[in-house]
């Protein structure tokens, strides 16, 4: 009898454990009309990659948000529904007839809602991509999706176009809109970080147009992520070649010229704009360090030294005017520089500035030689500088742009000049009398880099000091030897 009762107790305990596990451990990937998510439940995508529910920031606070996060790392939130209105009570997400979704508290106060005018049978579903979709179950038509309304994070499957942007959090513990926006710039393959206060640039990428003047400063994996290139650029001409344990894919694709290209794609990758104004790319969920980040240093901040000023990165920012330019405001390093004499004449000359980074040009020509490029610039009163690149014979065989002679020009003030680059540009200056530094063909050795001149001066002074110390040491040594020899040759005195 006791044995039977014991079995009954054990069986009852097992049933309770199974029931509790079913209640709290099993998660659905969707809710339908009349169902809800409260503070103790969450949705989980079918492949258990993402979860959707309530979270708090900072942890343990009363401010509650509904969002989406990685299942393997709940602290990494990728989307927030009510970032402007944190909840202070236990709340639910409810789908009603007509496809209207509401986020409300116990007093029926609405914090977040959208009405798609959807069908009769509507479901809110969390996908393995991290996308939450409101779907008409009868037609499978997507009425609304979170991918169209991102917060600070860009995930694989999204596409950055002119209608999409990322807005930073206000702080590490405050998801409300912050001070920075990341978006595509003016319908070209160029990306910018803007200040939300006045929409001026904090950082600009290069872009791959203008017959490839500047290799896109956006990390190649980031560019593929933002353009969703495996789905748009190559359309159906891609096949998966490799698949690894961390969901990395390698696609072999063929473009319009039937050229084989390889595109990397990582399902765990993400791009964020953080509260401090940096755009960061992570290839793995739990990595603490980004694979790529911009601005990479203070010189990468747009316009930090102003126009016609070269920025150097050491322990601190150094802004120096180009040769033949002077600072607009001597007391403000960010004010930029201006020419000492006006330009716009056909007898203007050029100074060469070597091995720098520079903003993309505004004009492009295919010309036979450097002289033609310079002449073309002189003929345009608005031309401020030019750069010429001769054809690469090896690349000419493949039909690539680098296989042709290329001439680039700038008709606006030069901004974001930085050291440690790869370009040589010729900046237009006046040939007025007394301007002895200007030459038609300035060599790289005559670059206006004041930092380089400073290094030479320091090296010269160091050598002179060493020579002086060596000479003084030699003189002292000779005197010491002479004195010792005199003492040795002194005659002995006898008594």
Secondary structure as a PSIPRED ss2 file (coil, helix, strand):
# PSIPRED VFORMAT (PSIPRED V4.0)

   1 X C   1.000  0.000  0.000
   2 X H   0.000  1.000  0.000
   3 X H   0.000  1.000  0.000
   4 X H   0.000  1.000  0.000
   5 X H   0.000  1.000  0.000
   6 X H   0.000  1.000  0.000
   7 X H   0.000  1.000  0.000
   8 X H   0.000  1.000  0.000
   9 X H   0.000  1.000  0.000
  10 X H   0.000  1.000  0.000
  11 X H   0.000  1.000  0.000
  12 X H   0.000  1.000  0.000
  13 X H   0.000  1.000  0.000
  14 X H   0.000  1.000  0.000
  15 X H   0.000  1.000  0.000
  16 X H   0.000  1.000  0.000
  17 X H   0.000  1.000  0.000
  18 X H   0.000  1.000  0.000
  19 X H   0.000  1.000  0.000
  20 X H   0.000  1.000  0.000
  21 X H   0.000  1.000  0.000
  22 X H   0.000  1.000  0.000
  23 X H   0.000  1.000  0.000
  24 X H   0.000  1.000  0.000
  25 X H   0.000  1.000  0.000
  26 X C   1.000  0.000  0.000
  27 X C   1.000  0.000  0.000
  28 X C   1.000  0.000  0.000
  29 X C   1.000  0.000  0.000
  30 X E   0.000  0.000  1.000
  31 X E   0.000  0.000  1.000
  32 X E   0.000  0.000  1.000
  33 X C   1.000  0.000  0.000
  34 X C   1.000  0.000  0.000
  35 X C   1.000  0.000  0.000
  36 X E   0.000  0.000  1.000
  37 X E   0.000  0.000  1.000
  38 X C   1.000  0.000  0.000
  39 X C   1.000  0.000  0.000
  40 X C   1.000  0.000  0.000
  41 X C   1.000  0.000  0.000
  42 X C   1.000  0.000  0.000
  43 X E   0.000  0.000  1.000
  44 X E   0.000  0.000  1.000
  45 X C   1.000  0.000  0.000
  46 X C   1.000  0.000  0.000
  47 X C   1.000  0.000  0.000
  48 X C   1.000  0.000  0.000
  49 X C   1.000  0.000  0.000
  50 X E   0.000  0.000  1.000
  51 X E   0.000  0.000  1.000
  52 X E   0.000  0.000  1.000
  53 X E   0.000  0.000  1.000
  54 X E   0.000  0.000  1.000
  55 X E   0.000  0.000  1.000
  56 X E   0.000  0.000  1.000
  57 X C   1.000  0.000  0.000
  58 X C   1.000  0.000  0.000
  59 X C   1.000  0.000  0.000
  60 X C   1.000  0.000  0.000
  61 X C   1.000  0.000  0.000
  62 X C   1.000  0.000  0.000
  63 X C   1.000  0.000  0.000
  64 X E   0.000  0.000  1.000
  65 X E   0.000  0.000  1.000
  66 X E   0.000  0.000  1.000
  67 X E   0.000  0.000  1.000
  68 X E   0.000  0.000  1.000
  69 X E   0.000  0.000  1.000
  70 X E   0.000  0.000  1.000
  71 X C   1.000  0.000  0.000
  72 X C   1.000  0.000  0.000
  73 X E   0.000  0.000  1.000
  74 X E   0.000  0.000  1.000
  75 X E   0.000  0.000  1.000
  76 X E   0.000  0.000  1.000
  77 X E   0.000  0.000  1.000
  78 X E   0.000  0.000  1.000
  79 X E   0.000  0.000  1.000
  80 X E   0.000  0.000  1.000
  81 X C   1.000  0.000  0.000
  82 X C   1.000  0.000  0.000
  83 X C   1.000  0.000  0.000
  84 X C   1.000  0.000  0.000
  85 X C   1.000  0.000  0.000
  86 X C   1.000  0.000  0.000
  87 X E   0.000  0.000  1.000
  88 X C   1.000  0.000  0.000
  89 X C   1.000  0.000  0.000
  90 X C   1.000  0.000  0.000
  91 X C   1.000  0.000  0.000
  92 X E   0.000  0.000  1.000
  93 X E   0.000  0.000  1.000
  94 X E   0.000  0.000  1.000
  95 X E   0.000  0.000  1.000
  96 X C   1.000  0.000  0.000
  97 X H   0.000  1.000  0.000
  98 X H   0.000  1.000  0.000
  99 X H   0.000  1.000  0.000
 100 X E   0.000  0.000  1.000
 101 X E   0.000  0.000  1.000
 102 X E   0.000  0.000  1.000
 103 X E   0.000  0.000  1.000
 104 X E   0.000  0.000  1.000
 105 X C   1.000  0.000  0.000
 106 X C   1.000  0.000  0.000
 107 X C   1.000  0.000  0.000
 108 X C   1.000  0.000  0.000
 109 X C   1.000  0.000  0.000
 110 X E   0.000  0.000  1.000
 111 X E   0.000  0.000  1.000
 112 X E   0.000  0.000  1.000
 113 X E   0.000  0.000  1.000
 114 X E   0.000  0.000  1.000
 115 X E   0.000  0.000  1.000
 116 X C   1.000  0.000  0.000
 117 X C   1.000  0.000  0.000
 118 X C   1.000  0.000  0.000
 119 X C   1.000  0.000  0.000
 120 X C   1.000  0.000  0.000
 121 X C   1.000  0.000  0.000
 122 X E   0.000  0.000  1.000
 123 X E   0.000  0.000  1.000
 124 X E   0.000  0.000  1.000
 125 X E   0.000  0.000  1.000
 126 X E   0.000  0.000  1.000
 127 X C   1.000  0.000  0.000
 128 X C   1.000  0.000  0.000
 129 X C   1.000  0.000  0.000
 130 X C   1.000  0.000  0.000
 131 X C   1.000  0.000  0.000
 132 X E   0.000  0.000  1.000
 133 X E   0.000  0.000  1.000
 134 X E   0.000  0.000  1.000
 135 X E   0.000  0.000  1.000
 136 X E   0.000  0.000  1.000
 137 X C   1.000  0.000  0.000
 138 X C   1.000  0.000  0.000
 139 X C   1.000  0.000  0.000
 140 X C   1.000  0.000  0.000
 141 X E   0.000  0.000  1.000
 142 X E   0.000  0.000  1.000
 143 X E   0.000  0.000  1.000
 144 X E   0.000  0.000  1.000
 145 X E   0.000  0.000  1.000
 146 X H   0.000  1.000  0.000
 147 X H   0.000  1.000  0.000
 148 X H   0.000  1.000  0.000
 149 X C   1.000  0.000  0.000
 150 X C   1.000  0.000  0.000
 151 X C   1.000  0.000  0.000
 152 X C   1.000  0.000  0.000
 153 X E   0.000  0.000  1.000
 154 X E   0.000  0.000  1.000
 155 X E   0.000  0.000  1.000
 156 X C   1.000  0.000  0.000
 157 X C   1.000  0.000  0.000
 158 X C   1.000  0.000  0.000
 159 X C   1.000  0.000  0.000
 160 X C   1.000  0.000  0.000
 161 X C   1.000  0.000  0.000
 162 X C   1.000  0.000  0.000
 163 X C   1.000  0.000  0.000
 164 X C   1.000  0.000  0.000
 165 X E   0.000  0.000  1.000
 166 X E   0.000  0.000  1.000
 167 X E   0.000  0.000  1.000
 168 X E   0.000  0.000  1.000
 169 X E   0.000  0.000  1.000
 170 X E   0.000  0.000  1.000
 171 X E   0.000  0.000  1.000
 172 X C   1.000  0.000  0.000
 173 X C   1.000  0.000  0.000
 174 X E   0.000  0.000  1.000
 175 X E   0.000  0.000  1.000
 176 X E   0.000  0.000  1.000
 177 X E   0.000  0.000  1.000
 178 X E   0.000  0.000  1.000
 179 X E   0.000  0.000  1.000
 180 X E   0.000  0.000  1.000
 181 X E   0.000  0.000  1.000
 182 X E   0.000  0.000  1.000
 183 X E   0.000  0.000  1.000
 184 X E   0.000  0.000  1.000
 185 X C   1.000  0.000  0.000
 186 X C   1.000  0.000  0.000
 187 X C   1.000  0.000  0.000
 188 X C   1.000  0.000  0.000
 189 X C   1.000  0.000  0.000
 190 X C   1.000  0.000  0.000
 191 X E   0.000  0.000  1.000
 192 X E   0.000  0.000  1.000
 193 X E   0.000  0.000  1.000
 194 X E   0.000  0.000  1.000
 195 X E   0.000  0.000  1.000
 196 X C   1.000  0.000  0.000
 197 X C   1.000  0.000  0.000
 198 X C   1.000  0.000  0.000
 199 X C   1.000  0.000  0.000
 200 X C   1.000  0.000  0.000
 201 X E   0.000  0.000  1.000
 202 X E   0.000  0.000  1.000
 203 X E   0.000  0.000  1.000
 204 X E   0.000  0.000  1.000
 205 X C   1.000  0.000  0.000
 206 X C   1.000  0.000  0.000
 207 X C   1.000  0.000  0.000
 208 X C   1.000  0.000  0.000
 209 X C   1.000  0.000  0.000
 210 X C   1.000  0.000  0.000
 211 X C   1.000  0.000  0.000
 212 X C   1.000  0.000  0.000
 213 X C   1.000  0.000  0.000
 214 X C   1.000  0.000  0.000
 215 X C   1.000  0.000  0.000
 216 X C   1.000  0.000  0.000
 217 X C   1.000  0.000  0.000
 218 X C   1.000  0.000  0.000
 219 X C   1.000  0.000  0.000
 220 X H   0.000  1.000  0.000
 221 X H   0.000  1.000  0.000
 222 X H   0.000  1.000  0.000
 223 X H   0.000  1.000  0.000
 224 X H   0.000  1.000  0.000
 225 X H   0.000  1.000  0.000
 226 X H   0.000  1.000  0.000
 227 X H   0.000  1.000  0.000
 228 X C   1.000  0.000  0.000
 229 X H   0.000  1.000  0.000
 230 X H   0.000  1.000  0.000
 231 X H   0.000  1.000  0.000
 232 X H   0.000  1.000  0.000
 233 X C   1.000  0.000  0.000
 234 X C   1.000  0.000  0.000
 235 X C   1.000  0.000  0.000
 236 X C   1.000  0.000  0.000
 237 X C   1.000  0.000  0.000
 238 X E   0.000  0.000  1.000
 239 X E   0.000  0.000  1.000
 240 X E   0.000  0.000  1.000
 241 X E   0.000  0.000  1.000
 242 X E   0.000  0.000  1.000
 243 X E   0.000  0.000  1.000
 244 X C   1.000  0.000  0.000
 245 X C   1.000  0.000  0.000
 246 X C   1.000  0.000  0.000
 247 X C   1.000  0.000  0.000
 248 X E   0.000  0.000  1.000
 249 X E   0.000  0.000  1.000
 250 X E   0.000  0.000  1.000
 251 X E   0.000  0.000  1.000
 252 X E   0.000  0.000  1.000
 253 X E   0.000  0.000  1.000
 254 X E   0.000  0.000  1.000
 255 X C   1.000  0.000  0.000
 256 X C   1.000  0.000  0.000
 257 X C   1.000  0.000  0.000
 258 X C   1.000  0.000  0.000
 259 X C   1.000  0.000  0.000
 260 X E   0.000  0.000  1.000
 261 X E   0.000  0.000  1.000
 262 X E   0.000  0.000  1.000
 263 X E   0.000  0.000  1.000
 264 X E   0.000  0.000  1.000
 265 X E   0.000  0.000  1.000
 266 X E   0.000  0.000  1.000
 267 X C   1.000  0.000  0.000
 268 X C   1.000  0.000  0.000
 269 X C   1.000  0.000  0.000
 270 X E   0.000  0.000  1.000
 271 X E   0.000  0.000  1.000
 272 X E   0.000  0.000  1.000
 273 X E   0.000  0.000  1.000
 274 X C   1.000  0.000  0.000
 275 X C   1.000  0.000  0.000
 276 X C   1.000  0.000  0.000
 277 X C   1.000  0.000  0.000
 278 X C   1.000  0.000  0.000
 279 X E   0.000  0.000  1.000
 280 X E   0.000  0.000  1.000
 281 X E   0.000  0.000  1.000
 282 X E   0.000  0.000  1.000
 283 X C   1.000  0.000  0.000
 284 X C   1.000  0.000  0.000
 285 X C   1.000  0.000  0.000
 286 X C   1.000  0.000  0.000
 287 X C   1.000  0.000  0.000
 288 X C   1.000  0.000  0.000
 289 X C   1.000  0.000  0.000
 290 X C   1.000  0.000  0.000
 291 X C   1.000  0.000  0.000
 292 X E   0.000  0.000  1.000
 293 X E   0.000  0.000  1.000
 294 X E   0.000  0.000  1.000
 295 X C   1.000  0.000  0.000
 296 X C   1.000  0.000  0.000
 297 X C   1.000  0.000  0.000
 298 X H   0.000  1.000  0.000
 299 X H   0.000  1.000  0.000
 300 X H   0.000  1.000  0.000
 301 X C   1.000  0.000  0.000
 302 X C   1.000  0.000  0.000
 303 X C   1.000  0.000  0.000
 304 X C   1.000  0.000  0.000
 305 X C   1.000  0.000  0.000
 306 X C   1.000  0.000  0.000
 307 X C   1.000  0.000  0.000
 308 X C   1.000  0.000  0.000
 309 X E   0.000  0.000  1.000
 310 X E   0.000  0.000  1.000
 311 X E   0.000  0.000  1.000
 312 X E   0.000  0.000  1.000
 313 X E   0.000  0.000  1.000
 314 X C   1.000  0.000  0.000
 315 X C   1.000  0.000  0.000
 316 X C   1.000  0.000  0.000
 317 X E   0.000  0.000  1.000
 318 X E   0.000  0.000  1.000
 319 X E   0.000  0.000  1.000
 320 X E   0.000  0.000  1.000
 321 X E   0.000  0.000  1.000
 322 X C   1.000  0.000  0.000
 323 X C   1.000  0.000  0.000
 324 X C   1.000  0.000  0.000
 325 X E   0.000  0.000  1.000
 326 X E   0.000  0.000  1.000
 327 X E   0.000  0.000  1.000
 328 X C   1.000  0.000  0.000
 329 X C   1.000  0.000  0.000
 330 X C   1.000  0.000  0.000
 331 X C   1.000  0.000  0.000
 332 X C   1.000  0.000  0.000
 333 X H   0.000  1.000  0.000
 334 X H   0.000  1.000  0.000
 335 X H   0.000  1.000  0.000
 336 X C   1.000  0.000  0.000
 337 X E   0.000  0.000  1.000
 338 X E   0.000  0.000  1.000
 339 X E   0.000  0.000  1.000
 340 X C   1.000  0.000  0.000
 341 X C   1.000  0.000  0.000
 342 X C   1.000  0.000  0.000
 343 X C   1.000  0.000  0.000
 344 X C   1.000  0.000  0.000
 345 X C   1.000  0.000  0.000
 346 X C   1.000  0.000  0.000
 347 X C   1.000  0.000  0.000
 348 X C   1.000  0.000  0.000
 349 X E   0.000  0.000  1.000
 350 X E   0.000  0.000  1.000
 351 X E   0.000  0.000  1.000
 352 X E   0.000  0.000  1.000
 353 X E   0.000  0.000  1.000
 354 X E   0.000  0.000  1.000
 355 X E   0.000  0.000  1.000
 356 X E   0.000  0.000  1.000
 357 X E   0.000  0.000  1.000
 358 X C   1.000  0.000  0.000
 359 X C   1.000  0.000  0.000
 360 X C   1.000  0.000  0.000
 361 X C   1.000  0.000  0.000
 362 X C   1.000  0.000  0.000
 363 X E   0.000  0.000  1.000
 364 X E   0.000  0.000  1.000
 365 X E   0.000  0.000  1.000
 366 X C   1.000  0.000  0.000
 367 X C   1.000  0.000  0.000
 368 X C   1.000  0.000  0.000
 369 X C   1.000  0.000  0.000
 370 X H   0.000  1.000  0.000
 371 X H   0.000  1.000  0.000
 372 X H   0.000  1.000  0.000
 373 X H   0.000  1.000  0.000
 374 X H   0.000  1.000  0.000
 375 X H   0.000  1.000  0.000
 376 X H   0.000  1.000  0.000
 377 X H   0.000  1.000  0.000
 378 X H   0.000  1.000  0.000
 379 X C   1.000  0.000  0.000
 380 X C   1.000  0.000  0.000
 381 X C   1.000  0.000  0.000
 382 X C   1.000  0.000  0.000
 383 X C   1.000  0.000  0.000
 384 X C   1.000  0.000  0.000
 385 X E   0.000  0.000  1.000
 386 X E   0.000  0.000  1.000
 387 X E   0.000  0.000  1.000
 388 X E   0.000  0.000  1.000
 389 X E   0.000  0.000  1.000
 390 X C   1.000  0.000  0.000
 391 X C   1.000  0.000  0.000
 392 X C   1.000  0.000  0.000
 393 X H   0.000  1.000  0.000
 394 X H   0.000  1.000  0.000
 395 X H   0.000  1.000  0.000
 396 X H   0.000  1.000  0.000
 397 X C   1.000  0.000  0.000
 398 X C   1.000  0.000  0.000
 399 X C   1.000  0.000  0.000
 400 X C   1.000  0.000  0.000
 401 X H   0.000  1.000  0.000
 402 X H   0.000  1.000  0.000
 403 X H   0.000  1.000  0.000
 404 X C   1.000  0.000  0.000
 405 X C   1.000  0.000  0.000
 406 X E   0.000  0.000  1.000
 407 X E   0.000  0.000  1.000
 408 X E   0.000  0.000  1.000
 409 X E   0.000  0.000  1.000
 410 X E   0.000  0.000  1.000
 411 X C   1.000  0.000  0.000
 412 X C   1.000  0.000  0.000
 413 X C   1.000  0.000  0.000
 414 X C   1.000  0.000  0.000
 415 X C   1.000  0.000  0.000
 416 X C   1.000  0.000  0.000
 417 X E   0.000  0.000  1.000
 418 X E   0.000  0.000  1.000
 419 X E   0.000  0.000  1.000
 420 X C   1.000  0.000  0.000
 421 X C   1.000  0.000  0.000
 422 X C   1.000  0.000  0.000
 423 X E   0.000  0.000  1.000
 424 X E   0.000  0.000  1.000
 425 X E   0.000  0.000  1.000
 426 X E   0.000  0.000  1.000
 427 X E   0.000  0.000  1.000
 428 X E   0.000  0.000  1.000
 429 X E   0.000  0.000  1.000
 430 X C   1.000  0.000  0.000
 431 X C   1.000  0.000  0.000
 432 X C   1.000  0.000  0.000
 433 X C   1.000  0.000  0.000
 434 X C   1.000  0.000  0.000
 435 X C   1.000  0.000  0.000
 436 X C   1.000  0.000  0.000
 437 X C   1.000  0.000  0.000
 438 X C   1.000  0.000  0.000
 439 X E   0.000  0.000  1.000
 440 X C   1.000  0.000  0.000
 441 X C   1.000  0.000  0.000
 442 X C   1.000  0.000  0.000
 443 X C   1.000  0.000  0.000
 444 X H   0.000  1.000  0.000
 445 X H   0.000  1.000  0.000
 446 X H   0.000  1.000  0.000
 447 X C   1.000  0.000  0.000
 448 X C   1.000  0.000  0.000
 449 X C   1.000  0.000  0.000
 450 X H   0.000  1.000  0.000
 451 X H   0.000  1.000  0.000
 452 X H   0.000  1.000  0.000
 453 X H   0.000  1.000  0.000
 454 X H   0.000  1.000  0.000
 455 X H   0.000  1.000  0.000
 456 X H   0.000  1.000  0.000
 457 X H   0.000  1.000  0.000
 458 X H   0.000  1.000  0.000
 459 X H   0.000  1.000  0.000
 460 X H   0.000  1.000  0.000
 461 X H   0.000  1.000  0.000
 462 X H   0.000  1.000  0.000
 463 X H   0.000  1.000  0.000
 464 X H   0.000  1.000  0.000
 465 X H   0.000  1.000  0.000
 466 X H   0.000  1.000  0.000
 467 X H   0.000  1.000  0.000
 468 X H   0.000  1.000  0.000
 469 X H   0.000  1.000  0.000
 470 X H   0.000  1.000  0.000
 471 X H   0.000  1.000  0.000
 472 X H   0.000  1.000  0.000
 473 X H   0.000  1.000  0.000
 474 X H   0.000  1.000  0.000
 475 X H   0.000  1.000  0.000
 476 X H   0.000  1.000  0.000
 477 X H   0.000  1.000  0.000
 478 X H   0.000  1.000  0.000
 479 X H   0.000  1.000  0.000
 480 X H   0.000  1.000  0.000
 481 X H   0.000  1.000  0.000
 482 X H   0.000  1.000  0.000
 483 X H   0.000  1.000  0.000
 484 X H   0.000  1.000  0.000
 485 X H   0.000  1.000  0.000
 486 X H   0.000  1.000  0.000
 487 X H   0.000  1.000  0.000
 488 X H   0.000  1.000  0.000
 489 X H   0.000  1.000  0.000
 490 X C   1.000  0.000  0.000
 491 X C   1.000  0.000  0.000
 492 X C   1.000  0.000  0.000
 493 X C   1.000  0.000  0.000
 494 X C   1.000  0.000  0.000
 495 X C   1.000  0.000  0.000
